[in-house]
Amino acid sequence: MANAKQKILIVEDDLDVAEMVTAYFRAQGYDVLTVNWGEDGVRACQTNHPDLAILDIRLPDIDGYEVARRLRSDRRTSDVPIIFLTEKRERADKLQGLELGADDYITKPFDIQELRLRVRNALQRISQGSLTNPVSGLPEGPLVDERLAAATKDDNLAVLLVSLENLDAFRETYGFVASDDVLRAFSVMIHNTITEIGAKNDFLGHLGPAEFVLVVNAANRSALQERLHSRLHQSLDYFYPIRDRERASQRSDRLDVKMSEIPSVSGRFTSLDRLKAELLRLKH
């Protein structure tokens, strides 16, 4: 059961969906406030200070994007986690929501258990101060920034980025729980590889939800990268059910691994943001 002090705001104009979600989360022990219009959602968030907001995008007055924009621009509500709940499935729609600072995005029709897990994860991130990823347990946010900043001043350190590609497509087909299992398995395989052939102070964390960043001893970089490439690629087929493996191998959106590296970061970057931008540029 959730902590009774955790408050969820639901902004949803479909009365049947609103009633179902409200009843479900109240049964889970949350304090739930529901409104049906975007303007009411903005006011409710400002006056009731929820721990999390679930926003439908299609609303009768202003859309969910505008609600999120106003919440993010108001000091009182700028830190409230937002989960978009919508019928839209296009990548551009998801990107627009993420650019506005949404924490997650779920499309209708949805599995209420999946929504519950996403709500739980978002609330855990807030309660832990975004220091660890709720799925993998690995460091993220400030802890990762701290290690990357230190790497810019150490000639002996290299940075690797390991990206798990097409996890969203996998989640759409097999569900939230299965995709979390993949993410956890990847984190364990990377961690074990570092333990086997890395150095004592090597670091592993998240740069993004499906991006793992490694700060490692430069002398071990090549061997570590080679072992990771082999181990991770060999595992991909096993995440699919046996009946789907042959078909999945032919799909353009099958699970994949991309790796990029900066062999030496010391003295090359004037800011942490430039280093992170370069890592993501190399990925693409």
Helices and strands as residue ranges (DSSP letters): E 7-11, H 15-27, E 31-35, H 38-48, E 52-56, H 64-73, E 82-86, H 91-99, E 104-107, H 112-127, H 142-151, E 157-165, H 167-174, H 176-197, E 203-208, E 211-217, G 218-220, H 221-235, G 236-239, G 242-244, H 245-248, E 256-262, H 272-283
